[in-house]
C-alpha cells in the first residue's frame, strides 16, 4: 500500500493509459497502488526480482514465462505504462465495445491479442514460430521432473503434428489460432476487474 | 532568571503529579478514571464526522472513491483439474484420459496474472488499507485538500497528538520500564517463597498496566474464564511487539525470546531475577531439540507461569493468520489460544520491521490516536490421539482466525524475507503432470 502513491500519478498520464488500455480511472489508480507496493526499490519501475517476490507467482510453473511477457526485448525494467499495457490484454471483452477511433487499431484485449500473448508464452526466442525444442522446454517447465524425456518428446511431436498445416515442423501464429479456434479464449484469458 | 526557574520547577511538579496521581496510580490498581473512555468516544464522533465530510467532498468533485476494503479483481475459484478440464472440453481431439493441449497454458497464465494483480501473501506484510481516512497523514492514500474544517481538525489532532499525548505517553513508558527494572531487581534479592512470587507478579502487572496506559491502549478482554493457567502455553497471533503488553496487562506470563543486548538486554536480565522467563542465546535457537527441552522443562513445573508464544514467528498485519510453526505444538501440554484483533481506525499497530526500526515504531504508536483492540481467550486445546503437530497447529490456527475474523492462510510468515520453497512449485508441477499422463 503506497501511502501517497496515487498522487505521483498525474491526471494526464491516467487519461493516456485510459485511452490506450481501456481501464477505468479507479482501476488505474488501484493498479498504480499495486504497482507501487511491488516496487521495493521505489524507482518507478519493476524488475524481475520484484515479480519473483510474489509467492503465488513464484510457485506457478509458467511463472518465469509470464514475468518475461512484461519485459520488452532486452530490457530489465518495466514502468507503469508497460505494466498496464500487458495487463490490458486480460481485460474482459465487452460485447458492445464501440471502437470510437477506427484509427486506434485493435484493442489490446481482443481475441487476437490474447492469443498472441499465449503464443508468446511458448515462443521462447520470439521468432514467431513455436519449434519442437521450444515446445519441449515449456512442457518441461509445466510438468517438472514427473514425465520422462521420451514421453514428453512424443507429446510434443503429436501436438506439432496436429497443429502444423504447412509441414515446417513448427507452429506459426496462424496455425496456433486455427488450433484454438473452438476454445473460449475471451473468457479463459480474462480477469474480472472490479469497478 | 530566578522566576523562570521557579515557574519551570512548578510546571514540572504539576506535570509529574498529574502523571502519577491521575494516570499511574489508578493504572497500577487496574482502575480507570474514565478519561480514556471519554477520549475514545470523542474520537469516534470526530472520525465519523470527518468521514462524512470527506465523502461529501468527493461527491462534489465527482470522483468515486474506490471501496478499498474490496479487492481489485474477482478470482476464479476452480481447482486445477476443473479449470483445465473446462479448457480441454473445446479442444478438437478428446484428451479426457490425459495428454497435452496447447490451451492448458491459459490456466497457468491467468492464475499468474491474477496473482500479479492481487495476491494473498504480499498484502499481509504492509499495513491494512482503511476504507476511510482516520485523520492521520500516515494512513492516507489520496492526500488532497478536502475542506477547511477537516484540515483544521486534522491540524488540531496533530497538535494534540504530538504536543500533549506523546510527551505524556513517553513519560509513562519511561516510568513503567524503570519501575520494572528497579522492582524486579529488588524482588530478586528476596529468597524463594510464595511471597516473592506474589510480589513479582505484582511488579510485572503494574508495569505492564502503566505501559498500556502509555500507549492509550483500550483493550476489551472476552471470555476471561479461559485465561491461560500455570503450566500451559499461551498461543496468539502476532502483529507487533505491543502484543506482549496487551496480553501481560491482564495476566502474568513467562516470556520466550532471544537474548538481546542494550536496553532490551537490561530488561530481560532484570525480569529474569524475579521469576523464570526463557531467554535463548542465538546459537541455541538453531538447535530445535534444546529449545523443545527447555520449554518442556518449564511447563512440567506447575508452579511456573504459562509461556507466551507467537508461533507465526514474525509480525503480520492483523488481517490474517499465517502458518503456525509446529515447534510449540510438539512439546505437549495444554495450549490456550488467544486471538488479538486491533481496530485500525485508531492507529495502525502493525510493525513493518523492514520499514521502521523499533524506536521509530514506538514513536509512531505514541503519536497515534490510541490503540484499541479486542482480546478473546479461547478454550484450551490439546493434541489428539494420532494427530501430528502440523495438523494440531493448523487446528489451533483456524480457531484463532475464526474468532478474530481473520483470514486463515497456510503460507509461511517467513515469506516476508525469504523466497518460497521450491517444493511448492514441484507440487503444482506434479498435479499438472497427473493431468497430462492420466
Interface residues (C-beta under 8 A of the other chain):
Chain A: X1 X2 X3 X4 X5 X6 X7 X25 X26 X27 X29 X30 X31 X33 X34 X37 X38 X51 X52 X53 X54 X55 X56 X57 X58 X59 X60 X61 X62 X63 X66 X87 X90 X117 X118 X121 X122 X138 X139 X142 X143 X144 X145 X146 X147 X151 X155 X158 X159 X162 X163 X176 X179 X180 X182 X183 X184 X185 X188 X189 X190 X191 X192 X193 X194 X195
Chain B: X63 X64 X66 X67 X70 X71 X72 X73 X74 X86 X87 X90 X91 X92 X93 X99 X100 X102 X103 X104 X105 X106 X107 X108 X109 X110 X111 X112 X113 X114 X115 X116 X117 X118 X119 X120 X121 X122 X123 X126 X127 X128 X129 X138 X139 X140 X141 X142 X143 X144 X411 X415 X419 X420 X424 X425 X426 X427 X428 X429 X430 X432 X433 X434 X436 X437
